[in-house]
Amino acid sequence: SPSTSTMTTHQPQQQQKSSSPSSSLLRPVDSTVIDCLVQVLKDQRPSARLLACSVLTNLFCNSIPSSHPSSSSSSSSSSSPASSSSSSSPSLDELSSLPLYDTIKTKIIPALVKLIGTSTSLWEESLRLPMDGAGTVLCRAIERSETLQTIALEADAITHLCHLWKHLITLPINIQLVAEQSSTLSAIASLTFNLESARRQLVTHNNILHSVVAALASSHDILRLAATQVLRSMTRSARHLRTTLVDAGATQPILALLSNPNETTDVLCAASAAVCNLVLGFSAVKQQIVDSNGIDLLSRLTRPSQPGALRVNGVWAIKNLLYQSDHDIKRAVMTKISFSTIMGFLDDPCQDVQEQAVSLVRNLVFQYSVSVVSEDQVHTLIDRLAGLMRTSQHRPETLKHVLYIISNLAAGPTERVRQSLVMRDSILHHVCALLEHSDPQLRLAAVWCAHNLGWSEDKDDENETTMDTEVDVEGEVDVDGDGEVEVMEETSSSFSSYAAAAAGRISRLREAGVVNKIAALAHDPDLDVRKCSKACLSLFEKSSSSSTPLSSSSSSSAVATGSNSIFIQNYINRITGGDEEMHSD
């Protein structure tokens, strides 16, 4: 609780006293003891080998610095798709420097996988004795290292764990059995979280996901949590979002967890993280979630009374839901979540919520219409932009989202919005400064802002009133991405008014120093920035007659090559979160 953590923080002496007994356990163990335990791995008795593996694994885990909590101890915070289960784990260099790392890598993991694949007598013996099963020990050994997960996968751990799981669900239920079942699923979740090859192996086992989905209805919290973690890991794959999870019928049971008012926070975090990926644009169940009151369930997670991890996941999921969504879905979201509530997300005390909220707004105003976001609401948002840019100076990812909000608004349906943006000195000042930022992604986003602020409607004849443009738009899985914006219709009695308005806006950009800085970017070391800035300058030069946005076949393809490739990669690996995470981030 907050009060408890405050007491601990302000009483370091008491904390030191309480931790001193356990600190002796973290002292280096004599190498002779390690050698003796390793020799036990050759014992003919499986139970003895398992105990030796358990002791060595515990010694290894205890040797990891406390600044790197395990995924199990930080499940609430790590369940966000933006971070992986090992996001707070030590690096490979840190792990490989630990005395027991090579022992875990070369001896313990192979021994554990072999034990998991032995006869059922060991499984049942581990249930009768006061000892952890092989699945439990393997989960502890690999949960903090993708390298160790890969080693376990290469030792055929998925196959053995699936066989173990299928056997365990046939045994009479008891508390120790539930613990072993949950640890077996947790080991599967650890293996499949980052490794697509592990996911492919898992789905080759008939009905394995159906039995995992069935475990979501367990009366035991730890088993529901472990089952949810497996499904969350599977949602990080675009392939399985489209097929396997649909066939397993995972959507409704996951939503049922979110609708349970008595559900634990850990389970809700894992379930909401899974939903973040389930609502992605390519997911076959996205519409199903919308039709099943999913928006209302997600909106409940964003309430101020909810823990920060749940608010992050709730806002993240809504952001992914909005990514390149049609107006019907956007209107449905705005019906359940008011515009003022969304603006409130930007002021959330949790910085992660703020970052997801900025990205949510970016997706909301992508290809927006006044039926979704009114012009008054847009101007309210514009009033916030300069402040957002100022407070996001040390958060490049958030700052990039703010720039693309400006870009999307400038590509929107009304000239008044473009005029309002270009008349804000503070906004132009920030855009101008970011054209010289060290991060090429921020320079690129700033060029897009200038481009969309400078373009005007173009017409081949008097009857045409629409034009296409492309702007960089992101929706995550833990995920970066691009999208095409079709500029919506705005009628005018004379095309000359469009050209005059564009010329006036470009004049403002020139006065603010934006045009000169974009000219300097024509020689930028980043290819995307270079091509986009040249196209932007070409647009400005044509402003005296007509102004056209970048076409999908011109230099905008370079933007798609750079940013969209990142988007696709993150979409698959994270999502999510995602990075989409997944995500993914």
Summary of the structure (lengths in Angstrom):
residues: 585
radius of gyration: 27.1
end to end distance: 28.5
largest distance: 90.8
contacts: 2130
relative contact order: 0.08
helix: 66%
strand: 2%
